[in-house]
């Protein structure tokens, strides 16, 4: 049986497939196009040989550690983005552009020498022969209990594949529009999928090669912005690679998808005129390479085409990071990332998250195992260590449940038309509930509490019991922040949708107080057990009572 089927050959899918292959997993990678890369697309100029990116091209070492590390591992060469702190600004179609000094727009940005597609090519070298299947467009998924059935449309018709695990490294909006799920995903996940803008999906990009970098010779950086109403290319930048005969400028079009289609065959002339208007006659008739992503059915959804341009969605809903169908189905792509969503960094973040989840699944690490029996080992330390490890794994597995509880409480508050501090109340109540459940789990553990040291009224086991909650609380708070920022119902509550630092500090103080109360109750429970197995109901109630 196939262990993992990965659908989508962009950076997330290819990086994940490479890592799973290295671990010896049986993996197949399905891609609807005839190439890897997804939104990564590099083209080479026939005249100069310069390779130019028509998709993502930049990365920043300080904020993209996963991508920076991978590029270094693969030994790829990088180019600092040319930016001398000057740019031209054209705000009136009848006037000359204004030169603006003193602001580096692309400070500390880098590109790959030879184009970003070199990253994909270098990763693909490690893929097992026969692993990749192109021209496979996913149409349906069916949960078959112990496996998932995938249905693809190919050039030869329709084929079906079954796998233990499926990773959908495809933008969520495309999945929501193009793939049938049996059974369907829950409505909260569906809403999150529809709300996840496919970054840059409705945009168009042009790269124009020239005989020489005349703008540099004129003392210009190549950076420019055009903001008048007739703007064709809104943002322009230098994409030379250091070779004097390999000169080029790139740009993002300011026109909507509808206007780009309307201008049709006249668009190249309009782009040439725009460049000459900004930089002068030396830029007449450059060699154009153009990509309209809004016309790519495997990139741009109907909802993306209909949506107005927005700021980059650098944070994704936590609902998109949930394993589905009992851990058999995972949503990938950059739009699901916990950080760097929409960037190449986000694609690697998503791949790493799924790789870890698959590893836990394969290792059999679950939280439903029965308590470790004291008879299993005569070593008290070993028994305690195993029980505490079970408790740690239980705590680590509560993140999704706490966020679900938070969402339900938040929805109830909204339904009741409550408007004040609804996030604060909902997250505190959800955390208090998990603390209460943790006491029940702790009470059921097999622990030799009598052998544990007690100093100033505190059991030496308490630090090990407290420790896993640090990661849980951070994870829950991150997911709550992400959920609120991507929640449609909270759009009318700006203070709840975008939590201020002051509001977050209030929430953290509330959670810290609840955590302290849990710690006191846990300590009281352990001391009661050590003093002769006093029943839990007689141990001071385990909440709200000082030790």
Beta strands, then each sheet from edge to edge (+ up, - down):
strand 1: 2-7
strand 2: 27-30
strand 3: 42-44
strand 4: 51-53
strand 5: 59-60
strand 6: 78-80
strand 7: 86-90
strand 8: 98-101
strand 9: 109-112
strand 10: 132-133
strand 11: 137-143
strand 12: 148-154
strand 13: 157-168
strand 14: 180-182
strand 15: 204-210
strand 16: 224-226
strand 17: 233-238
strand 18: 247-253
strand 19: 287-292
strand 20: 329-331
strand 21: 454-455
strand 22: 458-459
sheet 1: 10+ 2+ 1+ 13+ 12- 11+ 14+
sheet 2: 10+ 2+ 1+ 13+ 20+
sheet 3: 3+ 4-
sheet 4: 5+ 9- 6+
sheet 5: 8+ 7- 16- 17+ 18- 15+ 19-
sheet 6: 21+ 22-
end
